[in-house]
Amino acid sequence: MKKLAVYFIFQLLIICPEILCTSVFIALHNLFIPTDTYTPHNLISSCSPAEYFVIELSNILLGLFLLWKISEILRQCIDYLKILTFLQLLLPLIAPVFLNVIISLQKKPEAVLALSIIYWIICIGSYLLFLRAVRSLAQQHREYLQKKMEIELMKKQMNDSVQLSNEYASLRKWNHDIENHIMSVMYLMDMKKYEEAEIYTASVLSRLNCRPQEKQPEEDCSHEKEH
């Protein structure tokens, strides 16, 4: 389905400029030269090589303009689209147009035959490159998703690392505070101030067990105080 979608999108980008440029040229020619009327059926056989070259040149320029616009849209939607892959997708559509112009300007049958053989060889080769570009586009899509997952995983690891670092700093501060409290209690006991040491220990335990961030119920806090 992807191959068919890409193929028909580019085919429409080639057919639309051809219809538009041919219709505009026929309308302008019939307006200014009504004695020699052109129609889509007799255009190639009736127009001169210079006129045919102008039609094909305007067709190519308009087609390239539309392809350039669609390439901008594709690059905005597909971050992993490479220039080489895009050119391989366009080759089956651009190469036949240029070869048709060259063949139409030839007068010798030998040159037309040789260019016709070259035309079919290039068309087949371009089609094979088109299939290769589609496979390359699928591979680039998989690599893009893999890199995207790696970036997301790296971001998650960095966030986890920052969180662990903050928890480690908080734990070190907690250990430092506990160490200071123990030293204070030991000092009071060395001074034989046991009641003050008991009151100080109870207050410290109360603050540790009933901190706001832990959100313990008041019943648990009071039970721990009694214990």
Disulfide bonds with the S-S distance in Angstrom:
Cys210-Cys221 2.33
